[in-house]
Amino acid sequence: MTDPTEHRQRVKALAVDFITRTGMAPADFARRIGYAYSTVQLFLTDKYTTMQSDPNICSAILQFLEHNPLASPEEFTGKIYETGAVKAMRSVFASLMERPRVYMIYAPPGSGKTDIARHLISESNADRGAAPNIFRIYCRARITPRDLMRRVSYACGSAPHISIERAIANLRYDFRGQRVILYFDEAQHLSIDCFETARELLDEAPRFSLCFSGSHELEKIFTGFVGTLEQLERRVTDKVRLPALTRTEAADILRSELTEVLPHMDQALLQQQIELATITVRVDKKAQRYISIGRLMAAAHEVRKTLATQI
């Protein structure tokens, strides 16, 4: 028979680890397991000694943790076509996996770079089973180095901390001897201090590979930082501009998406849908036109819906 005290301590340790690694506030944790915040606080500080209630709160905590595992790999359930952009990013990830490196990735609007990254990360992590090794970090506008490191810790399932030093120390310990890639999405939002903080993860063991991905604005910002970011600039293996979706690729995607409802797709309809999915943006004060894969998929959905109502 399991000793009640040992069981309670084990569950408490699991709960504390989850709260620490996810950054979830204890009050939010309490709400999610269906208990009052005051009760959870007493439980976590070993002051909750009503033995009759212990099995119930332990059961609630274990059930929640079972359905919300730590450091679950990046998952992507959408459909990805093998476009030039996908092939280019797949090559970048392969290079980053070989040894510690830094890549800068620029992509035109509508290229679907985030979905491509999520797909490739999910694919790589699935191959490794329970040991994911590529983590995506979303960089919001005006993010600070401390918040960036907390996001890195959350993504990796490592214990975050208000101190950057502690957060980095935890990451180094948790991933010692492993090859890890950190993918910074929307990296055009990063400041010089953020870039320099991330660089430390490359320079010191276990030496993570770093991939900074963003819009054309990232290229402009990084070029402007060259004098200040000399240390990072010298470590960049390559700067990759993902190719825009071509009209041929767009046509192939539309045919694949609509072949079941429209086996013989008219060329005029193809070109019409591609044109509807084309956007105009200003890059370096010049207007440039790109086919947005997001709009293209939305256009295919609308065609399917329209045909369905006509049947």
Short mmCIF file of the C-alpha atoms (twelve columns), coordinates in Angstrom:
data_MODEL
# 
_entry.id   MODEL 
# 
loop_
_atom_site.group_PDB 
_atom_site.id 
_atom_site.type_symbol 
_atom_site.label_atom_id 
_atom_site.label_alt_id 
_atom_site.label_comp_id 
_atom_site.label_asym_id 
_atom_site.label_seq_id 
_atom_site.Cartn_x 
_atom_site.Cartn_y 
_atom_site.Cartn_z 
_atom_site.pdbx_PDB_model_num 
ATOM 1   C CA . MET A 1   0.000   0.000  0.000   1 
ATOM 2   C CA . THR A 2   1.320   3.470  -0.909  1 
ATOM 3   C CA . ASP A 3   2.187   5.664  2.033   1 
ATOM 4   C CA . PRO A 4   -0.222  8.678  1.969   1 
ATOM 5   C CA . THR A 5   2.494   11.119 3.023   1 
ATOM 6   C CA . GLU A 6   4.914   9.928  0.334   1 
ATOM 7   C CA . HIS A 7   2.169   10.083 -2.282  1 
ATOM 8   C CA . ARG A 8   1.217   13.624 -1.225  1 
ATOM 9   C CA . GLN A 9   4.853   14.758 -1.407  1 
ATOM 10  C CA . ARG A 10  5.296   13.222 -4.840  1 
ATOM 11  C CA . VAL A 11  2.175   14.956 -6.183  1 
ATOM 12  C CA . LYS A 12  3.240   18.238 -4.595  1 
ATOM 13  C CA . ALA A 13  6.658   17.983 -6.273  1 
ATOM 14  C CA . LEU A 14  5.013   17.352 -9.658  1 
ATOM 15  C CA . ALA A 15  2.695   20.332 -9.184  1 
ATOM 16  C CA . VAL A 16  5.530   22.654 -8.142  1 
ATOM 17  C CA . ASP A 17  7.631   21.516 -11.113 1 
ATOM 18  C CA . PHE A 18  4.746   22.162 -13.505 1 
ATOM 19  C CA . ILE A 19  4.052   25.637 -12.082 1 
ATOM 20  C CA . THR A 20  7.758   26.518 -12.164 1 
ATOM 21  C CA . ARG A 21  8.403   25.315 -15.692 1 
ATOM 22  C CA . THR A 22  5.271   26.753 -17.280 1 
ATOM 23  C CA . GLY A 23  5.214   30.020 -15.354 1 
ATOM 24  C CA . MET A 24  1.539   29.427 -14.564 1 
ATOM 25  C CA . ALA A 25  0.375   31.425 -11.547 1 
ATOM 26  C CA . PRO A 26  -0.647  29.208 -8.601  1 
ATOM 27  C CA . ALA A 27  -4.071  30.903 -8.615  1 
ATOM 28  C CA . ASP A 28  -4.577  29.857 -12.255 1 
ATOM 29  C CA . PHE A 29  -3.347  26.345 -11.480 1 
ATOM 30  C CA . ALA A 30  -5.886  26.134 -8.635  1 
ATOM 31  C CA . ARG A 31  -8.710  27.254 -10.911 1 
ATOM 32  C CA . ARG A 32  -7.791  24.660 -13.523 1 
ATOM 33  C CA . ILE A 33  -7.845  21.754 -11.059 1 
ATOM 34  C CA . GLY A 34  -11.101 22.977 -9.530  1 
ATOM 35  C CA . TYR A 35  -9.826  24.030 -6.108  1 
ATOM 36  C CA . ALA A 36  -9.664  27.328 -4.240  1 
ATOM 37  C CA . TYR A 37  -6.355  29.185 -4.418  1 
ATOM 38  C CA . SER A 38  -6.081  29.178 -0.602  1 
ATOM 39  C CA . THR A 39  -6.452  25.384 -0.560  1 
ATOM 40  C CA . VAL A 40  -3.755  24.878 -3.192  1 
ATOM 41  C CA . GLN A 41  -1.410  27.234 -1.356  1 
ATOM 42  C CA . LEU A 42  -1.851  25.216 1.829   1 
ATOM 43  C CA . PHE A 43  -1.233  21.982 -0.097  1 
ATOM 44  C CA . LEU A 44  1.941   23.298 -1.749  1 
ATOM 45  C CA . THR A 45  3.350   24.553 1.564   1 
ATOM 46  C CA . ASP A 46  2.594   21.334 3.477   1 
ATOM 47  C CA . LYS A 47  0.019   23.055 5.665   1 
ATOM 48  C CA . TYR A 48  -2.969  21.230 4.199   1 
ATOM 49  C CA . THR A 49  -3.278  18.248 6.529   1 
ATOM 50  C CA . THR A 50  -6.925  17.201 6.230   1 
ATOM 51  C CA . MET A 51  -6.188  13.612 5.300   1 
ATOM 52  C CA . GLN A 52  -9.689  12.934 4.005   1 
ATOM 53  C CA . SER A 53  -9.309  15.630 1.342   1 
ATOM 54  C CA . ASP A 54  -5.754  14.793 0.323   1 
ATOM 55  C CA . PRO A 55  -6.664  11.925 -2.033  1 
ATOM 56  C CA . ASN A 56  -9.149  14.199 -3.816  1 
ATOM 57  C CA . ILE A 57  -6.771  17.101 -4.434  1 
ATOM 58  C CA . CYS A 58  -3.968  14.703 -5.385  1 
ATOM 59  C CA . SER A 59  -6.271  13.017 -7.860  1 
ATOM 60  C CA . ALA A 60  -7.309  16.385 -9.336  1 
ATOM 61  C CA . ILE A 61  -3.677  17.451 -9.754  1 
ATOM 62  C CA . LEU A 62  -2.590  14.176 -11.357 1 
ATOM 63  C CA . GLN A 63  -5.535  14.230 -13.753 1 
ATOM 64  C CA . PHE A 64  -4.699  17.784 -14.836 1 
ATOM 65  C CA . LEU A 65  -1.010  16.978 -15.316 1 
ATOM 66  C CA . GLU A 66  -1.870  13.885 -17.346 1 
ATOM 67  C CA . HIS A 67  -3.841  15.999 -19.814 1 
ATOM 68  C CA . ASN A 68  -1.302  18.846 -19.849 1 
ATOM 69  C CA . PRO A 69  2.172   17.298 -20.164 1 
ATOM 70  C CA . LEU A 70  5.276   19.465 -19.868 1 
ATOM 71  C CA . ALA A 71  7.381   20.362 -22.889 1 
ATOM 72  C CA . SER A 72  5.063   18.767 -25.415 1 
ATOM 73  C CA . PRO A 73  6.684   18.990 -28.864 1 
ATOM 74  C CA . GLU A 74  5.555   21.589 -31.384 1 
ATOM 75  C CA . GLU A 75  2.564   20.137 -33.200 1 
ATOM 76  C CA . PHE A 76  1.272   21.056 -36.630 1 
ATOM 77  C CA . THR A 77  -1.762  19.394 -38.136 1 
ATOM 78  C CA . GLY A 78  -2.161  21.500 -41.286 1 
ATOM 79  C CA . LYS A 79  -1.102  20.620 -44.810 1 
ATOM 80  C CA . ILE A 80  2.250   21.730 -46.227 1 
ATOM 81  C CA . TYR A 81  3.261   21.540 -49.879 1 
ATOM 82  C CA . GLU A 82  6.876   20.997 -50.903 1 
ATOM 83  C CA . THR A 83  7.461   24.516 -52.252 1 
ATOM 84  C CA . GLY A 84  10.798  26.209 -52.733 1 
ATOM 85  C CA . ALA A 85  10.418  27.873 -49.336 1 
ATOM 86  C CA . VAL A 86  9.855   24.506 -47.613 1 
ATOM 87  C CA . LYS A 87  12.907  22.993 -49.296 1 
ATOM 88  C CA . ALA A 88  15.053  25.975 -48.323 1 
ATOM 89  C CA . MET A 89  13.980  25.874 -44.668 1 
ATOM 90  C CA . ARG A 90  14.401  22.096 -44.495 1 
ATOM 91  C CA . SER A 91  17.995  22.582 -45.657 1 
ATOM 92  C CA . VAL A 92  18.550  25.251 -42.982 1 
ATOM 93  C CA . PHE A 93  17.316  22.962 -40.201 1 
ATOM 94  C CA . ALA A 94  19.544  20.137 -41.462 1 
ATOM 95  C CA . SER A 95  22.557  22.460 -41.360 1 
ATOM 96  C CA . LEU A 96  21.678  23.734 -37.868 1 
ATOM 97  C CA . MET A 97  21.476  20.142 -36.649 1 
ATOM 98  C CA . GLU A 98  24.993  19.277 -37.842 1 
ATOM 99  C CA . ARG A 99  26.779  21.623 -35.451 1 
ATOM 100 C CA . PRO A 100 26.120  24.872 -33.518 1 
ATOM 101 C CA . ARG A 101 25.366  27.607 -36.050 1 
ATOM 102 C CA . VAL A 102 23.383  30.797 -36.556 1 
ATOM 103 C CA . TYR A 103 21.054  31.405 -39.489 1 
ATOM 104 C CA . MET A 104 19.025  34.454 -40.422 1 
ATOM 105 C CA . ILE A 105 15.885  33.733 -42.446 1 
ATOM 106 C CA . TYR A 106 13.945  36.413 -44.292 1 
ATOM 107 C CA . ALA A 107 10.639  35.732 -45.984 1 
ATOM 108 C CA . PRO A 108 8.193   37.768 -48.071 1 
ATOM 109 C CA . PRO A 109 4.706   38.394 -46.676 1 
ATOM 110 C CA . GLY A 110 2.326   35.473 -47.129 1 
ATOM 111 C CA . SER A 111 5.126   32.929 -47.599 1 
ATOM 112 C CA . GLY A 112 3.765   30.856 -44.716 1 
ATOM 113 C CA . LYS A 113 7.147   30.735 -42.963 1 
ATOM 114 C CA . THR A 114 5.602   30.193 -39.525 1 
ATOM 115 C CA . ASP A 115 3.510   27.233 -40.699 1 
ATOM 116 C CA . ILE A 116 6.520   25.817 -42.546 1 
ATOM 117 C CA . ALA A 117 8.638   26.092 -39.409 1 
ATOM 118 C CA . ARG A 118 5.943   24.555 -37.207 1 
ATOM 119 C CA . HIS A 119 5.553   21.659 -39.671 1 
ATOM 120 C CA . LEU A 120 9.290   20.931 -39.878 1 
ATOM 121 C CA . ILE A 121 9.739   21.277 -36.115 1 
ATOM 122 C CA . SER A 122 6.831   18.910 -35.493 1 
ATOM 123 C CA . GLU A 123 8.248   16.480 -38.058 1 
ATOM 124 C CA . SER A 124 11.736  16.511 -36.496 1 
ATOM 125 C CA . ASN A 125 10.524  16.252 -32.915 1 
ATOM 126 C CA . ALA A 126 8.151   13.396 -33.790 1 
ATOM 127 C CA . ASP A 127 11.107  11.431 -35.161 1 
ATOM 128 C CA . ARG A 128 12.848  11.800 -31.802 1 
ATOM 129 C CA . GLY A 129 9.826   10.680 -29.788 1 
ATOM 130 C CA . ALA A 130 9.932   11.945 -26.220 1 
ATOM 131 C CA . ALA A 131 13.070  14.049 -26.690 1 
ATOM 132 C CA . PRO A 132 12.226  17.092 -28.857 1 
ATOM 133 C CA . ASN A 133 15.246  19.090 -29.957 1 
ATOM 134 C CA . ILE A 134 13.846  22.035 -31.955 1 
ATOM 135 C CA . PHE A 135 11.872  24.701 -30.130 1 
ATOM 136 C CA . ARG A 136 9.996   27.700 -31.549 1 
ATOM 137 C CA . ILE A 137 9.938   30.966 -29.607 1 
ATOM 138 C CA . TYR A 138 7.534   33.701 -30.684 1 
ATOM 139 C CA . CYS A 139 9.074   37.165 -30.276 1 
ATOM 140 C CA . ARG A 140 6.429   39.753 -29.515 1 
ATOM 141 C CA . ALA A 141 6.968   43.454 -30.096 1 
ATOM 142 C CA . ARG A 142 9.157   45.224 -27.505 1 
ATOM 143 C CA . ILE A 143 10.057  41.985 -25.740 1 
ATOM 144 C CA . THR A 144 12.796  42.332 -23.115 1 
ATOM 145 C CA . PRO A 145 15.809  40.001 -22.764 1 
ATOM 146 C CA . ARG A 146 14.409  38.664 -19.479 1 
ATOM 147 C CA . ASP A 147 11.015  37.861 -21.011 1 
ATOM 148 C CA . LEU A 148 12.711  36.358 -24.047 1 
ATOM 149 C CA . MET A 149 14.698  33.980 -21.845 1 
ATOM 150 C CA . ARG A 150 11.550  33.051 -19.942 1 
ATOM 151 C CA . ARG A 151 9.863   32.223 -23.270 1 
ATOM 152 C CA . VAL A 152 12.868  30.126 -24.282 1 
ATOM 153 C CA . SER A 153 12.626  28.260 -20.979 1 
ATOM 154 C CA . TYR A 154 8.872   27.684 -21.348 1 
ATOM 155 C CA . ALA A 155 9.297   26.425 -24.931 1 
ATOM 156 C CA . CYS A 156 12.050  24.012 -23.901 1 
ATOM 157 C CA . GLY A 157 10.298  22.812 -20.751 1 
ATOM 158 C CA . SER A 158 13.162  24.112 -18.633 1 
ATOM 159 C CA . ALA A 159 12.658  25.930 -15.331 1 
ATOM 160 C CA . PRO A 160 12.328  29.680 -16.061 1 
ATOM 161 C CA . HIS A 161 13.484  32.317 -13.620 1 
ATOM 162 C CA . ILE A 162 13.235  36.054 -13.177 1 
ATOM 163 C CA . SER A 163 17.039  36.080 -13.381 1 
ATOM 164 C CA . ILE A 164 18.506  35.641 -16.869 1 
ATOM 165 C CA . GLU A 165 21.552  33.968 -15.303 1 
ATOM 166 C CA . ARG A 166 19.411  31.336 -13.571 1 
ATOM 167 C CA . ALA A 167 17.320  30.705 -16.697 1 
ATOM 168 C CA . ILE A 168 20.458  30.165 -18.812 1 
ATOM 169 C CA . ALA A 169 21.998  27.945 -16.133 1 
ATOM 170 C CA . ASN A 170 18.881  25.762 -16.107 1 
ATOM 171 C CA . LEU A 171 18.906  25.465 -19.910 1 
ATOM 172 C CA . ARG A 172 22.565  24.476 -19.915 1 
ATOM 173 C CA . TYR A 173 22.009  21.805 -17.295 1 
ATOM 174 C CA . ASP A 174 18.810  20.397 -18.833 1 
ATOM 175 C CA . PHE A 175 20.286  20.073 -22.332 1 
ATOM 176 C CA . ARG A 176 23.897  19.165 -21.595 1 
ATOM 177 C CA . GLY A 177 25.314  16.893 -24.274 1 
ATOM 178 C CA . GLN A 178 22.377  17.460 -26.634 1 
ATOM 179 C CA . ARG A 179 22.025  19.193 -29.990 1 
ATOM 180 C CA . VAL A 180 19.294  21.821 -29.709 1 
ATOM 181 C CA . ILE A 181 17.901  24.369 -32.182 1 
ATOM 182 C CA . LEU A 182 16.094  27.506 -31.030 1 
ATOM 183 C CA . TYR A 183 13.887  29.042 -33.730 1 
ATOM 184 C CA . PHE A 184 13.039  32.697 -33.013 1 
ATOM 185 C CA . ASP A 185 9.878   33.590 -34.941 1 
ATOM 186 C CA . GLU A 186 9.173   37.251 -35.820 1 
ATOM 187 C CA . ALA A 187 12.744  38.069 -34.799 1 
ATOM 188 C CA . GLN A 188 12.467  41.571 -36.270 1 
ATOM 189 C CA . HIS A 189 10.999  42.489 -32.864 1 
ATOM 190 C CA . LEU A 190 14.247  41.687 -31.019 1 
ATOM 191 C CA . SER A 191 16.459  44.419 -29.600 1 
ATOM 192 C CA . ILE A 192 20.254  44.465 -29.558 1 
ATOM 193 C CA . ASP A 193 20.185  43.259 -25.953 1 
ATOM 194 C CA . CYS A 194 17.912  40.354 -26.906 1 
ATOM 195 C CA . PHE A 195 20.247  39.287 -29.722 1 
ATOM 196 C CA . GLU A 196 23.249  39.476 -27.392 1 
ATOM 197 C CA . THR A 197 21.487  37.469 -24.680 1 
ATOM 198 C CA . ALA A 198 20.542  34.750 -27.183 1 
ATOM 199 C CA . ARG A 199 24.123  34.686 -28.472 1 
ATOM 200 C CA . GLU A 200 25.313  33.441 -25.086 1 
ATOM 201 C CA . LEU A 201 23.352  30.221 -25.674 1 
ATOM 202 C CA . LEU A 202 25.468  29.648 -28.789 1 
ATOM 203 C CA . ASP A 203 28.821  30.603 -27.306 1 
ATOM 204 C CA . GLU A 204 28.673  28.524 -24.138 1 
ATOM 205 C CA . ALA A 205 28.093  24.756 -23.734 1 
ATOM 206 C CA . PRO A 206 25.968  22.961 -24.729 1 
ATOM 207 C CA . ARG A 207 26.016  25.546 -27.591 1 
ATOM 208 C CA . PHE A 208 22.510  25.761 -29.044 1 
ATOM 209 C CA . SER A 209 22.035  26.449 -32.741 1 
ATOM 210 C CA . LEU A 210 20.071  29.662 -33.316 1 
ATOM 211 C CA . CYS A 211 17.709  30.531 -36.151 1 
ATOM 212 C CA . PHE A 212 16.311  34.071 -36.354 1 
ATOM 213 C CA . SER A 213 13.368  34.278 -38.722 1 
ATOM 214 C CA . GLY A 214 11.379  37.328 -39.733 1 
ATOM 215 C CA . SER A 215 10.147  39.662 -42.432 1 
ATOM 216 C CA . HIS A 216 12.277  41.811 -44.707 1 
ATOM 217 C CA . GLU A 217 12.342  44.243 -41.799 1 
ATOM 218 C CA . LEU A 218 14.634  41.812 -39.947 1 
ATOM 219 C CA . GLU A 219 17.238  42.106 -42.682 1 
ATOM 220 C CA . LYS A 220 17.122  45.895 -42.499 1 
ATOM 221 C CA . ILE A 221 17.301  45.952 -38.686 1 
ATOM 222 C CA . PHE A 222 20.143  43.453 -38.496 1 
ATOM 223 C CA . THR A 223 22.109  45.323 -41.152 1 
ATOM 224 C CA . GLY A 224 21.652  48.503 -39.137 1 
ATOM 225 C CA . PHE A 225 22.932  46.714 -36.032 1 
ATOM 226 C CA . VAL A 226 26.069  45.334 -37.709 1 
ATOM 227 C CA . GLY A 227 28.472  47.671 -35.903 1 
ATOM 228 C CA . THR A 228 26.826  46.967 -32.550 1 
ATOM 229 C CA . LEU A 229 26.238  43.259 -33.155 1 
ATOM 230 C CA . GLU A 230 29.700  42.479 -34.506 1 
ATOM 231 C CA . GLN A 231 30.081  39.403 -32.278 1 
ATOM 232 C CA . LEU A 232 26.827  37.883 -33.537 1 
ATOM 233 C CA . GLU A 233 27.399  39.013 -37.127 1 
ATOM 234 C CA . ARG A 234 30.662  37.038 -37.283 1 
ATOM 235 C CA . ARG A 235 28.842  33.912 -36.107 1 
ATOM 236 C CA . VAL A 236 26.066  33.983 -38.728 1 
ATOM 237 C CA . THR A 237 26.644  31.032 -41.039 1 
ATOM 238 C CA . ASP A 238 24.267  32.265 -43.704 1 
ATOM 239 C CA . LYS A 239 21.399  34.636 -44.390 1 
ATOM 240 C CA . VAL A 240 18.664  32.889 -46.331 1 
ATOM 241 C CA . ARG A 241 15.900  34.650 -48.186 1 
ATOM 242 C CA . LEU A 242 13.042  32.172 -48.600 1 
ATOM 243 C CA . PRO A 243 11.769  32.166 -52.185 1 
ATOM 244 C CA . ALA A 244 8.304   33.562 -52.791 1 
ATOM 245 C CA . LEU A 245 5.548   31.217 -53.941 1 
ATOM 246 C CA . THR A 246 5.690   30.944 -57.732 1 
ATOM 247 C CA . ARG A 247 2.630   30.948 -59.986 1 
ATOM 248 C CA . THR A 248 3.435   27.365 -60.992 1 
ATOM 249 C CA . GLU A 249 3.547   26.275 -57.331 1 
ATOM 250 C CA . ALA A 250 0.323   28.169 -56.650 1 
ATOM 251 C CA . ALA A 251 -1.419  26.475 -59.584 1 
ATOM 252 C CA . ASP A 252 -0.253  23.036 -58.423 1 
ATOM 253 C CA . ILE A 253 -1.552  23.732 -54.902 1 
ATOM 254 C CA . LEU A 254 -4.950  24.825 -56.228 1 
ATOM 255 C CA . ARG A 255 -5.228  21.718 -58.414 1 
ATOM 256 C CA . SER A 256 -4.354  19.494 -55.470 1 
ATOM 257 C CA . GLU A 257 -6.826  21.268 -53.176 1 
ATOM 258 C CA . LEU A 258 -9.691  21.251 -55.674 1 
ATOM 259 C CA . THR A 259 -9.179  18.057 -57.671 1 
ATOM 260 C CA . GLU A 260 -11.954 16.206 -55.799 1 
ATOM 261 C CA . VAL A 261 -14.605 18.840 -56.456 1 
ATOM 262 C CA . LEU A 262 -13.255 20.146 -59.746 1 
ATOM 263 C CA . PRO A 263 -11.332 17.410 -61.613 1 
ATOM 264 C CA . HIS A 264 -10.876 19.516 -64.746 1 
ATOM 265 C CA . MET A 265 -10.017 22.971 -63.493 1 
ATOM 266 C CA . ASP A 266 -10.291 25.749 -66.047 1 
ATOM 267 C CA . GLN A 267 -7.035  27.663 -66.606 1 
ATOM 268 C CA . ALA A 268 -8.863  30.973 -66.381 1 
ATOM 269 C CA . LEU A 269 -10.260 30.047 -62.958 1 
ATOM 270 C CA . LEU A 270 -6.780  29.054 -61.815 1 
ATOM 271 C CA . GLN A 271 -5.304  32.395 -62.805 1 
ATOM 272 C CA . GLN A 272 -8.252  34.265 -61.285 1 
ATOM 273 C CA . GLN A 273 -7.746  32.600 -57.890 1 
ATOM 274 C CA . ILE A 274 -3.992  33.186 -58.015 1 
ATOM 275 C CA . GLU A 275 -4.572  36.857 -58.746 1 
ATOM 276 C CA . LEU A 276 -6.990  37.137 -55.824 1 
ATOM 277 C CA . ALA A 277 -4.295  35.664 -53.571 1 
ATOM 278 C CA . THR A 278 -1.647  38.141 -54.731 1 
ATOM 279 C CA . ILE A 279 -0.788  40.990 -52.382 1 
ATOM 280 C CA . THR A 280 1.252   44.162 -52.869 1 
ATOM 281 C CA . VAL A 281 3.671   45.293 -50.174 1 
ATOM 282 C CA . ARG A 282 6.366   47.942 -49.971 1 
ATOM 283 C CA . VAL A 283 9.903   46.660 -49.443 1 
ATOM 284 C CA . ASP A 284 12.711  49.223 -49.341 1 
ATOM 285 C CA . LYS A 285 10.263  51.845 -50.639 1 
ATOM 286 C CA . LYS A 286 9.421   49.700 -53.659 1 
ATOM 287 C CA . ALA A 287 6.073   48.041 -54.313 1 
ATOM 288 C CA . GLN A 288 6.429   44.279 -54.732 1 
ATOM 289 C CA . ARG A 289 3.781   41.670 -55.456 1 
ATOM 290 C CA . TYR A 290 3.686   38.274 -53.745 1 
ATOM 291 C CA . ILE A 291 1.320   35.332 -53.800 1 
ATOM 292 C CA . SER A 292 0.080   34.734 -50.263 1 
ATOM 293 C CA . ILE A 293 -0.264  31.025 -49.538 1 
ATOM 294 C CA . GLY A 294 -2.696  31.855 -46.756 1 
ATOM 295 C CA . ARG A 295 -4.966  33.709 -49.160 1 
ATOM 296 C CA . LEU A 296 -4.516  30.964 -51.733 1 
ATOM 297 C CA . MET A 297 -5.739  28.292 -49.315 1 
ATOM 298 C CA . ALA A 298 -8.625  30.548 -48.303 1 
ATOM 299 C CA . ALA A 299 -9.543  30.994 -51.977 1 
ATOM 300 C CA . ALA A 300 -9.539  27.211 -52.477 1 
ATOM 301 C CA . HIS A 301 -11.833 26.854 -49.451 1 
ATOM 302 C CA . GLU A 302 -14.262 29.404 -50.888 1 
ATOM 303 C CA . VAL A 303 -14.345 27.599 -54.263 1 
ATOM 304 C CA . ARG A 304 -15.096 24.273 -52.490 1 
ATOM 305 C CA . LYS A 305 -17.840 25.900 -50.441 1 
ATOM 306 C CA . THR A 306 -19.402 27.519 -53.512 1 
ATOM 307 C CA . LEU A 307 -19.373 24.255 -55.467 1 
ATOM 308 C CA . ALA A 308 -20.877 22.398 -52.495 1 
ATOM 309 C CA . THR A 309 -23.897 24.735 -52.442 1 
ATOM 310 C CA . GLN A 310 -24.473 24.155 -56.154 1 
ATOM 311 C CA . ILE A 311 -24.726 20.384 -55.801 1 
# 
